Amino acid sequence: MNKDAKIYVAGHRGMVGSAIVRELQRQGYNNIVTRTHAELDLTRQEAVEQFFAHERPEYVFLAAAKVGGIVANQSAPADFMYQNMALEMNVIHSAWLNGCKKLEFLGSSCIYPRLAPQPMPESCLLTSALEGTNEAYALAKISGLKYCEYLNRQYGTDYISVMPTNLYGPNDNYHPEHSHVLPAMIRRFHEAKVAGVKEVVCWGDGSPLREFLYVDDLANLCVFLMNNYSGSETVNAGTGKEITIKALAELVARTVGYQGAIRWDTSRPNGTPRKLLDVSKATRLGWTYTTELEQGIALAYEDFLHSPLRAER
């Protein structure tokens, strides 16, 4: 990408989109186009088509999505499927119609089968059943990356996709019910510390293994791939390291300064037993992460303390 190329970042107010904007600016890209949801509803096909016809961006980072944790995914699967599929198809199709040079689609590691080989290579996509707790979201993301693949095959486009592991960092969602596990823990342990609560209850038994990537590292990879990768197969984005939910809870509690007990509610679901990405493809391309988990959680907690979102109830 030339430094003055017109670049559209869809979802620039979200955790991933805002990190991509920061990374682009850090690298000297100065022609970044953004729209808030109020200015452009990406689920409205006509509005998206008009936007692309008017702006005609050369490059697109598609980071917009309806996201949430286990509770949100289980309670509103129809919403997760419809909203994500609608916005993906509208943006990707309009980019193609208006001659976009390159598009990068942001997915999620939940696209891989529940019992995929560990670590999960890109090639295991669609080889067996998905995890039921977020199946609707996963199906929507699979549809987006497959549409990119089919456009490449049928029309010779250069549309790529990247599949991040669990993300965290600045501008995360700390909603008490709709957030992912790490930001949810940051909020829960912080509030327990402030209130002097002697015990915090966490879901499941703490045994599932999870991988976490600091969002600014992902943004760095996204720009790297836009400049250095072409191909229909997705690229995994992760650290190649994993931690049990139990150890994660203890690390978050320690970072926050909570000194009470942690109790595990085994009547609640664990989710997928293990979700480690095979990151050898990104490594071969010449990229690796830089932010270790302990450092990243400290940065995320500092962000939480200054985030207006932590006041949500």
C-alpha positions in Angstrom: 0.0 0.0 0.0 1.3 3.5 -0.9 1.3 5.8 2.1 -1.3 8.0 0.5 -3.6 5.2 -0.7 -7.2 5.6 0.4 -7.9 2.9 3.1 -11.3 2.2 4.6 -11.3 0.6 8.1 -14.8 -0.8 8.8 -15.5 -1.0 12.5 -12.9 1.7 13.5 -14.5 2.3 16.9 -14.2 -1.4 18.0 -11.2 -2.9 19.7 -9.7 -4.4 16.5 -10.7 -1.6 14.1 -9.3 1.1 16.4 -6.0 -0.8 16.8 -5.7 -1.1 13.0 -6.2 2.7 12.7 -3.5 3.3 15.3 -1.1 0.9 13.5 -1.8 2.5 10.1 -1.2 6.0 11.5 2.0 4.7 13.3 3.3 3.5 9.9 2.6 6.8 8.2 -0.7 6.0 6.3 -2.5 9.3 6.1 -5.6 8.7 4.0 -7.8 6.6 6.3 -11.6 6.6 5.7 -13.9 5.8 8.6 -17.7 5.9 9.3 -19.5 5.5 12.6 -22.5 3.2 12.8 -24.8 6.3 13.0 -23.2 7.5 9.7 -23.2 4.2 7.9 -25.2 1.1 8.9 -23.2 -1.7 7.3 -26.2 -4.1 7.4 -28.1 -1.8 4.9 -27.0 -2.8 1.4 -28.1 0.3 -0.4 -26.2 2.6 2.0 -23.0 0.5 1.8 -23.2 0.5 -2.0 -23.6 4.3 -2.1 -20.7 4.7 0.3 -18.3 2.6 -1.8 -19.4 4.3 -5.0 -18.7 7.7 -3.6 -15.5 6.9 -1.6 -14.0 4.2 -3.8 -11.3 3.0 -1.3 -8.3 1.2 -2.7 -7.9 -1.0 0.4 -10.4 -2.3 3.0 -9.9 -3.7 6.4 -13.2 -5.4 7.4 -13.0 -5.4 11.2 -16.7 -4.6 11.8 -18.7 -7.3 13.6 -21.3 -8.1 16.2 -19.3 -9.8 18.9 -19.8 -11.2 22.4 -19.0 -14.0 24.8 -20.8 -17.3 25.5 -23.9 -15.7 27.1 -24.4 -13.3 24.3 -23.9 -15.9 21.6 -26.2 -18.4 23.3 -29.0 -15.9 23.9 -29.1 -14.2 20.5 -27.8 -16.6 17.8 -30.1 -15.3 15.1 -28.9 -11.8 15.7 -25.3 -12.9 15.6 -25.8 -14.7 12.3 -27.9 -12.1 10.5 -26.0 -9.0 11.5 -22.6 -10.5 10.8 -23.5 -12.1 7.5 -25.3 -9.0 6.3 -22.5 -6.5 7.0 -19.8 -8.9 5.6 -21.6 -9.6 2.4 -22.5 -5.9 1.9 -18.9 -4.6 2.4 -17.1 -7.4 0.5 -19.5 -7.2 -2.5 -19.5 -3.5 -2.7 -15.7 -3.5 -2.5 -15.6 -5.8 -5.5 -18.2 -3.8 -7.4 -16.1 -0.7 -7.0 -12.7 -2.0 -7.9 -11.1 -2.3 -4.5 -7.5 -3.4 -5.0 -7.3 -5.5 -1.8 -9.6 -6.4 1.1 -8.7 -8.1 4.4 -11.5 -9.9 6.2 -11.1 -10.3 10.0 -12.6 -13.6 11.3 -12.2 -15.6 14.5 -10.6 -18.8 15.7 -14.1 -20.1 16.5 -14.5 -20.9 12.8 -12.5 -24.1 13.5 -14.1 -27.4 14.6 -14.8 -27.9 18.3 -12.5 -31.0 18.4 -10.0 -29.8 15.8 -6.4 -31.1 15.9 -4.3 -29.0 18.3 -2.7 -26.7 17.5 -5.3 -25.8 14.8 -3.9 -25.4 11.3 -5.7 -23.3 8.7 -6.4 -26.5 6.7 -8.8 -27.9 9.4 -11.6 -25.6 8.5 -14.9 -27.4 7.9 -13.5 -30.8 8.7 -15.9 -31.5 11.6 -18.6 -30.0 13.8 -18.4 -26.5 15.3 -18.6 -25.6 19.0 -22.3 -25.2 19.7 -22.1 -22.2 22.0 -21.0 -19.9 19.2 -22.0 -21.8 16.0 -24.1 -18.9 14.6 -21.2 -16.5 14.8 -18.8 -19.0 13.4 -21.0 -19.8 10.4 -21.2 -16.1 9.6 -17.5 -15.7 9.7 -16.9 -18.8 7.6 -19.3 -17.4 5.0 -17.3 -14.2 4.9 -14.0 -15.8 4.3 -15.4 -18.2 1.8 -17.0 -15.3 -0.2 -13.5 -13.8 -0.4 -12.1 -17.1 -1.6 -14.9 -17.4 -4.2 -14.4 -13.9 -5.5 -10.6 -14.6 -5.9 -11.4 -17.8 -7.7 -14.2 -16.4 -10.0 -13.0 -12.8 -10.6 -9.3 -12.8 -9.8 -9.6 -10.5 -6.8 -6.9 -10.2 -4.1 -9.1 -10.6 -1.0 -7.4 -12.2 2.1 -8.6 -13.2 5.5 -6.9 -13.4 9.0 -8.3 -15.5 11.9 -7.3 -14.1 15.3 -7.3 -16.1 18.5 -8.9 -14.5 21.6 -8.1 -10.8 21.7 -7.8 -8.3 24.4 -6.4 -4.8 25.0 -7.3 -1.1 24.6 -10.9 -0.3 23.7 -12.2 -3.8 24.8 -15.8 -4.5 25.7 -16.1 -4.7 29.5 -19.9 -5.2 29.6 -20.8 -7.4 32.6 -22.8 -9.8 30.5 -21.7 -9.4 26.9 -17.9 -9.3 27.2 -15.3 -12.1 26.5 -13.6 -14.0 29.2 -10.5 -11.8 29.8 -12.1 -8.4 29.9 -15.0 -9.9 32.0 -12.4 -11.2 34.5 -10.7 -7.8 34.6 -14.0 -6.1 35.5 -15.1 -8.8 37.9 -11.9 -8.9 39.9 -11.6 -5.1 40.0 -15.1 -4.6 41.3 -14.6 -7.4 43.9 -11.5 -5.6 45.0 -13.2 -2.3 45.3 -16.2 -3.7 47.1 -14.1 -5.9 49.4 -15.8 -9.1 48.2 -14.2 -12.2 49.7 -15.0 -14.6 46.9 -15.3 -14.4 43.1 -17.2 -17.1 41.2 -16.0 -18.0 37.7 -17.8 -20.3 35.2 -16.8 -23.9 34.6 -14.0 -25.8 36.2 -11.1 -23.7 35.0 -9.6 -26.5 32.8 -10.2 -25.2 29.3 -7.0 -24.0 27.6 -7.1 -20.6 25.8 -4.7 -18.5 23.7 -4.7 -14.7 23.9 -3.2 -12.1 21.5 -2.8 -8.4 22.4 -4.9 -6.4 19.9 -2.1 -4.1 18.9 0.0 -7.1 17.8 -3.0 -8.3 15.7 -3.2 -4.8 14.1 0.5 -5.0 13.2 -0.1 -8.4 11.6 -3.1 -7.1 9.7 -1.0 -4.3 8.0 1.8 -6.7 7.5 -0.5 -9.2 5.6 -2.0 -6.5 3.5 1.5 -5.6 2.3 3.0 -9.1 2.2 0.4 -11.8 1.6 -2.0 -12.9 -1.1 -3.9 -16.2 -1.1 -7.4 -17.6 -0.5 -6.4 -19.6 2.5 -6.8 -17.7 5.8 -3.9 -16.9 8.1 -4.0 -17.7 11.8 -3.1 -14.8 14.2 -2.0 -15.9 17.6 1.0 -16.5 19.9 1.2 -20.2 19.8 1.0 -20.3 23.6 -1.9 -21.3 25.8 -3.0 -21.0 29.4 -5.8 -22.6 31.5 -8.8 -20.5 32.4 -7.9 -21.2 36.0 -4.3 -19.8 35.6 -5.7 -16.9 33.7 -8.1 -16.0 36.5 -5.2 -16.1 39.0 -3.1 -13.9 36.7 -5.8 -11.4 36.3 -6.6 -11.3 40.0 -2.9 -10.8 40.8 -2.6 -8.0 38.2 -5.7 -6.3 39.5 -4.7 -6.7 43.1 -7.6 -8.9 44.2 -6.6 -11.1 47.2 -9.9 -13.0 47.9 -10.8 -16.5 46.9 -11.8 -17.8 43.5 -14.6 -20.4 43.3 -15.5 -22.4 40.2 -19.2 -23.0 39.3 -19.1 -26.3 37.5 -22.8 -26.1 36.6 -21.8 -23.5 34.1 -20.4 -24.4 30.6 -16.7 -24.6 29.9 -17.0 -24.0 26.2 -14.4 -25.5 23.8 -11.9 -27.7 25.7 -8.9 -26.2 23.8 -8.4 -23.6 21.1 -4.7 -23.2 20.2 -3.9 -21.9 16.8 -1.1 -23.2 14.6 0.8 -19.9 13.8 3.5 -21.4 11.8 2.1 -19.9 8.6 2.4 -16.3 9.9 5.9 -17.2 11.2 7.0 -18.4 7.8 5.7 -15.2 6.3 8.0 -13.3 8.7 5.8 -12.1 11.5 5.5 -12.9 15.2 3.8 -11.3 18.2 5.7 -9.0 20.7 3.4 -8.6 23.8 3.5 -11.3 26.4 0.3 -12.0 28.3 1.3 -10.6 31.7 2.4 -7.3 30.2 -0.7 -7.2 28.0 -3.1 -7.8 30.9 -1.4 -4.9 32.8 -1.9 -2.6 29.8 -5.5 -3.8 29.4 -6.2 -3.2 33.1 -4.9 0.4 32.8 -7.2 0.9 29.8 -10.1 -0.5 31.8 -9.5 2.0 34.6 -9.8 4.9 32.1 -12.7 3.4 30.0 -16.2 4.8 30.2 -17.5 1.4 29.3 -16.6 0.0 32.7 -19.5 2.1 34.1 -22.0 0.1 32.1 -24.5 -2.0 34.1 
